[in-house]
Amino acid sequence: RLKEKILTAETLIATGIMSKGKKLRPQQLSALSVKRLDKSFDEQLQYKLIDTLYKSGSHIILLIGQWYDYENKAWIASYAAPHQLIDYKLVFYDNAEGFLSVETAIKQHVITITTYNEYEAAGAQKKKETFRLGANFKLQKL
């Protein structure tokens, strides 16, 4: 069962959960395929293990974050043991400019990702996507 979470600036940044996450060392970054998660990967930034959302003998689902003073991201990533990346999704984004943000609610095995985009010429846009974790540990769009 997936651990229930609300991922917002208030729950991750203001509470200090993101900054207190376990810093991932270079070999962990490689083992967890963090370069695949973060398309703009920068080894100068801090990548952290925020939480383990699910763990069994054969699979693990992690919440991995990239923490920086003015830009923060988090991904949900599912792995086959020990660290074979199966699937992932950006579930949190916050930056100082505030034009784009991503928040997520994980409840009863349903992952709802809300993106707020103020870059669009037509004004602010809000987009919701809903996923569930399939039997193959891939995120399936509902």
C-alpha positions in Angstrom: 0.0 0.0 0.0 1.3 3.4 -1.0 1.9 5.8 1.9 -0.5 8.7 1.7 1.1 12.2 1.2 0.2 15.7 0.3 3.1 17.3 -1.6 3.0 21.1 -1.5 5.4 24.0 -0.7 3.8 24.1 2.8 4.2 20.4 3.5 7.7 19.9 2.0 9.5 23.3 2.1 7.9 25.3 5.0 8.1 22.2 7.3 11.7 21.5 6.4 11.0 18.0 5.3 12.7 18.6 1.9 15.9 20.1 3.4 16.1 17.4 6.1 15.9 14.5 3.6 18.9 12.1 3.5 21.4 13.6 1.0 22.1 11.1 -1.8 25.8 10.4 -2.4 27.2 10.1 -6.0 26.9 6.3 -6.1 23.3 6.5 -4.8 22.5 9.1 -7.5 23.8 6.6 -10.1 22.1 3.5 -8.6 18.7 5.3 -8.4 19.0 6.7 -12.0 18.5 10.3 -10.8 19.9 11.7 -14.1 16.9 10.0 -15.8 14.4 11.6 -13.3 15.8 15.1 -13.5 16.3 16.1 -17.2 18.3 19.2 -15.9 20.4 17.2 -13.5 23.2 19.2 -11.9 25.7 17.4 -9.6 26.2 20.7 -7.8 22.6 20.5 -6.5 21.5 18.5 -3.5 19.4 15.4 -4.2 17.7 13.8 -1.3 15.7 10.8 -0.3 12.6 12.3 1.2 10.6 9.2 2.0 10.0 5.5 1.2 6.4 5.3 0.0 6.3 1.5 -0.4 8.7 -1.4 0.2 8.4 -5.1 -0.4 11.0 -7.8 -1.1 10.9 -7.2 -4.8 9.9 -3.5 -5.2 10.4 -0.1 -3.7 8.8 3.3 -4.3 10.7 6.3 -3.3 10.1 10.0 -3.0 13.3 11.7 -4.3 13.8 15.5 -4.1 16.1 18.1 -5.6 16.6 20.8 -3.0 18.0 24.3 -3.7 17.4 27.8 -2.4 15.1 28.9 -5.2 14.0 25.8 -7.0 12.8 22.5 -5.5 11.5 19.3 -7.3 10.4 15.9 -6.2 9.7 12.7 -8.1 7.9 9.5 -7.2 10.0 6.6 -8.6 9.3 2.9 -8.6 12.1 0.3 -8.7 12.5 -3.4 -9.0 14.9 -4.6 -6.4 17.5 -3.5 -5.8 17.5 -0.3 -8.0 16.1 -1.0 -11.5 14.0 2.0 -12.4 10.6 1.0 -13.6 8.7 4.3 -13.8 8.7 7.8 -12.4 6.8 11.1 -12.4 7.5 14.7 -11.3 5.1 15.2 -8.4 6.4 18.5 -6.9 7.9 21.7 -8.4 8.3 25.1 -6.8 10.5 28.0 -7.7 11.1 31.5 -6.6 9.5 33.0 -9.8 6.2 31.2 -9.1 5.1 30.9 -12.7 5.0 27.2 -12.7 4.3 24.8 -9.8 3.3 21.2 -9.3 1.5 19.7 -6.3 0.4 16.2 -5.6 -1.9 14.3 -3.4 -1.4 10.5 -2.8 -4.6 9.0 -1.3 -5.9 5.4 -1.5 -3.4 4.4 -4.2 -4.4 7.3 -6.4 -1.8 9.9 -7.3 -3.3 13.3 -8.3 -0.8 15.7 -9.8 -1.9 19.3 -10.3 0.2 21.7 -12.4 -0.3 25.4 -12.2 1.2 27.2 -15.3 1.2 31.0 -15.6 3.6 31.0 -18.5 0.7 30.5 -21.0 -0.3 33.6 -22.9 -4.0 33.0 -22.1 -3.4 33.4 -18.4 -3.1 30.9 -15.6 -3.7 27.3 -16.5 -4.5 24.5 -14.1 -4.1 20.9 -15.2 -4.9 17.8 -13.2 -3.7 14.3 -14.0 -4.6 11.2 -12.1 -2.6 8.0 -11.9 -2.5 4.7 -10.0 0.2 2.2 -9.5 -0.4 -0.8 -11.7 0.5 -4.4 -10.9 3.7 -4.0 -12.9 4.6 -0.9 -10.8 4.2 1.5 -13.7 2.1 4.6 -13.2 -1.1 4.2 -15.1 -3.1 7.3 -16.1 -6.7 7.1 -15.1 
